[in-house]
Amino acid sequence: MGVPFDVAAARASGLLSASSLSAIEVEPTRPGLPPLVGDIGVGQLVRDRLGDEVVDRLVEPLLAGVYAGRADRISLQAALPALAAQLRERRLARHRSARRRRAR
């Protein structure tokens, strides 16, 4: 959804600052996304991981064209249901694991 994974292509585009390019570059080495409780906006998720500039310059224009809305107001569940389900399942798996540990 507008998030670049090819740092060389992002750099060549000239759309992003060095700090945004750095955030994209280190993203694969960061801890995984936290488990999802409820729903969040796509913009918030990307903003938390990659910063305002990536949302404002890449994600926002794409989602505005596809969903005719603001990235921060577009539901992750509605736009990316598979990712939302994966993050929600991670929360449930942690909950089940904690219950098993307490039961021992």
C-alpha positions as a LaTeX table, in Angstrom:
\begin{tabular}{lrrr}
\hline
Residue & $x$ (\AA) & $y$ (\AA) & $z$ (\AA) \\
\hline
Met1 & 0.00 & 0.00 & 0.00 \\
Gly2 & 2.55 & 2.53 & $-1.09$ \\
Val3 & 5.36 & 1.43 & 1.22 \\
Pro4 & 8.61 & 1.07 & $-0.71$ \\
Phe5 & 10.85 & $-1.89$ & 0.00 \\
Asp6 & 13.40 & $-1.19$ & $-2.72$ \\
Val7 & 15.57 & 1.47 & $-1.09$ \\
Ala8 & 17.52 & 2.12 & $-4.30$ \\
Ala9 & 14.30 & 2.87 & $-6.19$ \\
Ala10 & 13.03 & 5.06 & $-3.36$ \\
Arg11 & 16.34 & 6.93 & $-3.32$ \\
Ala12 & 16.28 & 7.38 & $-7.10$ \\
Ser13 & 12.74 & 8.80 & $-6.95$ \\
Gly14 & 13.94 & 11.79 & $-4.96$ \\
Leu15 & 10.68 & 11.85 & $-3.00$ \\
Leu16 & 12.11 & 10.98 & 0.40 \\
Ser17 & 14.71 & 12.47 & 2.72 \\
Ala18 & 17.75 & 10.60 & 3.95 \\
Ser19 & 16.06 & 9.92 & 7.30 \\
Ser20 & 13.02 & 8.32 & 5.61 \\
Leu21 & 15.27 & 6.23 & 3.38 \\
Ser22 & 17.14 & 5.11 & 6.47 \\
Ala23 & 13.87 & 4.11 & 8.18 \\
Ile24 & 12.93 & 2.01 & 5.15 \\
Glu25 & 16.37 & 0.45 & 5.07 \\
Val26 & 16.33 & $-0.67$ & 8.72 \\
Glu27 & 12.66 & $-1.75$ & 8.77 \\
Pro28 & 13.44 & $-5.44$ & 8.07 \\
Thr29 & 15.72 & $-5.54$ & 11.13 \\
Arg30 & 13.16 & $-4.04$ & 13.53 \\
Pro31 & 11.04 & $-6.21$ & 15.83 \\
Gly32 & 7.78 & $-7.41$ & 14.29 \\
Leu33 & 4.58 & $-5.45$ & 14.46 \\
Pro34 & 2.74 & $-5.59$ & 17.77 \\
Pro35 & $-0.41$ & $-7.69$ & 18.03 \\
Leu36 & $-3.50$ & $-5.85$ & 16.84 \\
Val37 & $-6.24$ & $-5.04$ & 19.31 \\
Gly38 & $-9.26$ & $-3.56$ & 17.56 \\
Asp39 & $-8.47$ & $-1.68$ & 14.34 \\
Ile40 & $-6.16$ & 1.17 & 13.39 \\
Gly41 & $-5.72$ & 3.39 & 10.38 \\
Val42 & $-3.28$ & 2.32 & 7.69 \\
Gly43 & $-1.58$ & 5.70 & 7.99 \\
Gln44 & $-1.01$ & 5.25 & 11.71 \\
Leu45 & 0.57 & 1.84 & 11.22 \\
Val46 & 2.95 & 3.07 & 8.53 \\
Arg47 & 3.63 & 6.34 & 10.37 \\
Asp48 & 4.61 & 4.44 & 13.53 \\
Arg49 & 7.07 & 2.31 & 11.55 \\
Leu50 & 8.42 & 4.62 & 8.85 \\
Gly51 & 7.47 & 8.17 & 9.77 \\
Asp52 & 5.29 & 11.02 & 8.56 \\
Glu53 & 7.11 & 11.63 & 5.31 \\
Val54 & 6.50 & 8.13 & 3.94 \\
Val55 & 2.80 & 8.43 & 4.76 \\
Asp56 & 2.46 & 11.98 & 3.42 \\
Arg57 & 4.41 & 11.47 & 0.20 \\
Leu58 & 3.69 & 7.85 & $-0.72$ \\
Val59 & 0.88 & 6.17 & 1.21 \\
Glu60 & $-1.55$ & 9.09 & 1.36 \\
Pro61 & $-1.62$ & 9.78 & $-2.40$ \\
Leu62 & $-2.06$ & 6.10 & $-3.23$ \\
Leu63 & $-4.82$ & 5.43 & $-0.71$ \\
Ala64 & $-6.58$ & 8.70 & $-1.56$ \\
Gly65 & $-6.77$ & 7.53 & $-5.16$ \\
Val66 & $-7.91$ & 4.00 & $-4.33$ \\
Tyr67 & $-10.21$ & 4.62 & $-1.35$ \\
Ala68 & $-10.96$ & 8.35 & $-1.68$ \\
Gly69 & $-10.01$ & 8.91 & 1.94 \\
Arg70 & $-7.21$ & 9.91 & 4.30 \\
Ala71 & $-4.65$ & 7.22 & 5.15 \\
Asp72 & $-5.09$ & 7.77 & 8.90 \\
Arg73 & $-8.85$ & 7.25 & 8.60 \\
Ile74 & $-8.75$ & 4.20 & 6.32 \\
Ser75 & $-9.19$ & 1.07 & 8.39 \\
Leu76 & $-6.41$ & $-1.50$ & 8.29 \\
Gln77 & $-9.12$ & $-4.16$ & 8.48 \\
Ala78 & $-10.91$ & $-2.74$ & 5.42 \\
Ala79 & $-7.84$ & $-2.02$ & 3.30 \\
Leu80 & $-5.52$ & $-4.88$ & 4.28 \\
Pro81 & $-7.66$ & $-7.58$ & 5.90 \\
Ala82 & $-4.99$ & $-10.29$ & 5.61 \\
Leu83 & $-2.44$ & $-8.18$ & 7.52 \\
Ala84 & $-5.04$ & $-7.22$ & 10.13 \\
Ala85 & $-5.96$ & $-10.90$ & 10.60 \\
Gln86 & $-2.31$ & $-11.86$ & 10.94 \\
Leu87 & $-1.71$ & $-9.20$ & 13.61 \\
Arg88 & $-4.92$ & $-10.14$ & 15.43 \\
Glu89 & $-3.94$ & $-13.84$ & 15.42 \\
Arg90 & $-0.57$ & $-12.92$ & 16.91 \\
Arg91 & $-2.46$ & $-11.26$ & 19.79 \\
Leu92 & $-4.63$ & $-14.34$ & 20.30 \\
Ala93 & $-1.61$ & $-16.66$ & 20.18 \\
Arg94 & 0.15 & $-14.62$ & 22.87 \\
His95 & $-3.00$ & $-14.67$ & 25.00 \\
Arg96 & $-3.34$ & $-18.47$ & 24.67 \\
Ser97 & 0.34 & $-18.95$ & 25.49 \\
Ala98 & 0.07 & $-16.79$ & 28.62 \\
Arg99 & $-3.02$ & $-18.75$ & 29.77 \\
Arg100 & $-1.13$ & $-22.05$ & 29.33 \\
Arg101 & 1.80 & $-20.75$ & 31.38 \\
Arg102 & $-0.52$ & $-19.65$ & 34.19 \\
Ala103 & $-2.29$ & $-23.02$ & 34.17 \\
Arg104 & 0.93 & $-24.92$ & 34.90 \\
\hline
\end{tabular}
